[in-house]
């Protein structure tokens, strides 16, 4: 009997999607279209250009391969039309190598995956094949996905061995599948699910996400070259696409929710390691223009929820099904540490000299983890916010690099005797001391510099610490003075406002503590009297447990103060509360007051970089950037939600352009019936009565009774720096009374201090004017 000839020798294979059959001459035009597609030519070695003659020659090669028995070729047919070609070549010894290609209009529907599944079944069951090989150029993810879907795994890399007529030379992936192995994916092929918050979305990286500039110094310092560069972006992106195909991790672009502009990246890596399966390693970074808008915090929240959601598909669209997340930071990267603590991660480990650098000595590393069973809310640690607290003589404020002690303010005998080592800095130890205080502030601790209110000179320190450890709602009080500041009653004056801040509820911008405790050396009688004078109760002593700075041990005395006892002493058992405030739109003559919007950021920057503005508002960030403006708007919104501040954008009624800012501040204090007015005007809006008209609208809203739609306040204050006569005309215009002057109390942008003139207006006085 004569051997079978082409096309009769070709078995027809089919499922409910494709039919594999012999090629015929009617396929020529579709073959030519397939081969001339740019994407096909990028990854295959075909004659260029390709025409009908080449296709007809290809059909003859197919005929010869079937009749000689050294290769098998099928035309892939979908819906009665040629859709591509699949083949394998027999290599001997039960081995073969598969290859395939699709017409452009048949891609993306799983056609070739179905075709390969049929061919593998035939090869393994009818053609004596025991091992099927596969290879493709690195980067040809379409070919790799077909192989992956049928159980192939990339098991090798052949460097520089894929050269094509166009001139591209690529590395080559090598994979194989054995007859008895499952023909299903061996691992996930991750795809970044698009997830959104109010301000950002995380989505797949795109070719057009090329960064506008190289990473800045901060990125180089902490990210170790992991960020893309403009000229290396596409290679960087392809590497991450390949890693997702390997099941190694998921890589998202962090983008602005409104503009879709790339702000940075976030990833979950090392998902493919069997020994730590279920754990993902979190990494993130931002371009300089993406910082200062809370993007990382939003991205972490999105990724955490997605990571712990159950996985129901190989791409991870439903979730990743993880049970643990791990993240590590350089010990100096406090911003990254704060982001992780805010997201609910727990600090679990500190390693010394663990991170190597090319340009400096090794640095330490801090590790964090989060489990799917953790209570993220309970574990969240917000950095301590140190409010400025004023007394008659003192200003309690954050420490600054300029507060370095004088050379003659070294530790004296009493400091060495009664204080733990490292608690009080000297001139030589101030920098590491300040750095340590900053790290502890990131954990929630508060350290105020006790400064002379007139001169600004540091006198000592008062602290509330241990707020993120131990019992929630409990904190420890600590304090010290330089030797030349003792004996003036400064601590007796500083402790009450700190206790008031500690016991004020969180919704009123306090710490909401229920207990403050303190311990002293048993021989430090002065400190014990100070605590008892502020209502603390002495509850115990211990022996040889107190370590002094001089190395000796002593006994300790322990004190505590409960919030109920403090309130009873201060006749404030039920502190007032204020709900969140809605920012109303108010229309006036030639301007209006409305809420601030993100689109106002550029106008804020223009105003806050103006020399006149910076002269009178000394606490503005320097430099003042778009990130600063966005943070300002965010704080404004948070202030309204908490009920402490009502801040309007003064806007042009025709163009809606921002002309300035007006705020009612301090409404969540112990007296919720008072507020302070503050304002600034953009440079191009000055001299037009903008502040005057805006203040009139604010006064009317503030002093109008609640049942008539106002805030129902009884008193407004307004403070003006001496010399700012333009601003001083506003309170006088509306009948404010100057009630006092604080001498040299107001800092200016040039570092000098001037008097602060205080004005107030009562609701009854305004009613009389009206």
C-alpha positions, 0 to 999 in steps of 0.5 A: 500500500502506497504511503499517504500523501499531502493533504490526505496525510494531515489529520483534522483536529478540532474543538469548539473554537478552532479547526486544524487542517491542511494548508491549501492555496486559498490560504496564500493571501491571508498568509501574506497578510500575516507575515507582513504584519510589523509585530509578526516580523519583529519576532520571526525570521521571514523574508522581507518583503514577503509576497505570494511567491514566498507563501506558495514556496512555504506551502511546498515546504509544508507538503514536503515536511508531511510527506518526508515525516520530519515535521507536522504543519496545520493551518489554524481555521476559525469561522471558516477562515485561515487564522494562522499556522502551528507546527512541530518538528521531530528531533528524534528520541521522542523529542520535538519543537513547536512553533506557531503564528497568528494572523493579526485579526485572530489575536487576543481571543485564545485561538492559538492556546486552543490550537496548541492544546490540540497539537500537544494531544496529537503529538503525545498520543499519536506521534511518539513525542515524549518531550515537546520543546518551545523557544521564543525571543525574550519579550515575545510575550504573546508566544510565551502566553500560549506556551504558559497556558498549556503548561510550558515553563521557561527553564533556560535563557539562550543569550544573543541567539535570536537574530532576524532580518530586521537586525534585532538580536535578542536573547531566547527563552527555552521551555519544555513540556513532558508527556505526563505533565499537566497541560495547564499553567504552572504558576500565575501570570500576573496582570495589574488590576486597575484600582482607584481612590479619590486622587490616584489610580494604580494601573499597568505601565504603558509605553508612554509613561516615560519619566520626564527626568532622571531620578533625583538625589532622594530617589538615588539615595534610597531606591538603589537604581530601581527607578526608570530613566528616560532613556532606559524606560522601555527596557525597564518596563519589559523586564517587569512585564517578563517578571509578571509572566514568570509569576514573580510579582505585580507592578503598577504605575501610580497615576493621577486619577484626573490626568492619568499622569504617571506619578511613580510605581508600586509593586508586590514582588517575590510571589514565586518563592515556594518557601515563603508562598503567600508573602509579598514584598512591597516596594514603591517610589515616586517621581519628584512631581508626585510627592507631597499629595499622599499618593503612596498612602493611597496606593498602599491602601489599594494594594493591601486590600487587593493583596489580601483578597482571594485569588480566583484567576491566574492573573490576580484580577480578583485579588492575590490571595496573600496572607502576609506583606513585608516591606523594608526601608533604609534606616534613614528613609523616614518618609517611607517608614511613616507611610508603612506605619500609617498603613498599619504595618508593624516594625519587626526588625532592625538590621545594622549595616545591612544595605550596601552602597557604592558611594558611602558606608553601609546603612541599617535596614528596618523591616515591617510586616502586615498580616491579613489577620491584623487589625490595621486600624489598631496598628496604625501609627501617625507621626506625632504632630507637635502643636505650638503652645504659648504661655505668658512667658514661654512658647512650646514649639518643635525643636529645630537645627538652629537650637543647638546648645551653647558650649557652656550648656553641657551636662551639669552635676544634676543632669548627670545625676537625675537623667538617663543617658542621652536624654539631654543633648550637648553641643557635640551630641545635638545632631544625633539627638535631634535625629533620634527625636525625629525618629521617635516623633514618627512613632508618635512621641512629642518633644517640645522645645521650651523657648523664651517667648520673646527671644526664642532662646531654648530653655529646656525640653518637655516630652510626651512619649511611649504613645504608640507602645503599651496601653492605648491612651497612656503616655509618659511625661518627661522634662528637663531644663538647662542649668541656667534656666532652672529656678524660674518656674518654667516647668511649672508653667510648661506642664499645664498646657502639655497636659491640656493637649494630652487630655483634650479629645482627638476630635478637638485636636488633642491626644485623647489620653486617659492617663499620663504617668511619670517617673523620677529618681527617688532623690529628685525631690524637686521633680516630685514636688513639680508632679504633685503640684500638677495633680499627679498621684504618687503610686509606688517606688522601686529599688535600683531600677533607675539608671543615671547618666553617670552610670550609677543606679538609684531608686525610683518614684512613680506618679500618674494622673488620670483624665477624670482627676485632671478634668475635675481639677479644671472644672471641665468634666465634659469638654465641648465638641464640634461636628465637621463643618460644611464650607458654604458658598458666600456671594459678595460685592465683586467676589465670592467665598467658596471651598478650595479645589485642587485646581487652585494649586498654581494660584496658591504657589504664586501667592506663597512665593511672593516676597510680600506674602513671605515677609508677613507669613514666616511659617510658609514652606521654603521652597513653596511648591505645588506639593506644598499647595496640595498639602495646604488644601488637604489640611484645609479640608481636614480642618473642616471635617474636624470642625476646627477650621473653616477656610474659603477661597476668595474667588473672582465671580466671573472667572472663578480664579482664586484671589486669596484665602480667608479662614475662621480658625481655632473653633474646636478649642475648649470654647467653641463659640470663638474663632480667629480670622486670618487672610492673605491676598494674591499679589495681583488682587491687592489694593482692590478691597478683596480682604475687606469684602471677604472679611465682611462675608466671613463676619456675617456668617460667623456671627449670624445665629445658627437658626438663621444659617450662621455659625452662631459665634459670640466673639471673633479675634484678628491679629495683625503684625506691627507694620502691616498697616494695610492689614490693620485697616480691615479690623478697624473698618468693621469695628474691632477693638484693639485689646492688647499688644504682644511685644516682639511676639510675631516672627517675620520672614526675614527672621526678625520679630515685631509686636503682635496687635490683637483685635476682637469683635463681639457678636453684640457689637456687630449686631449693633452695627448691623 
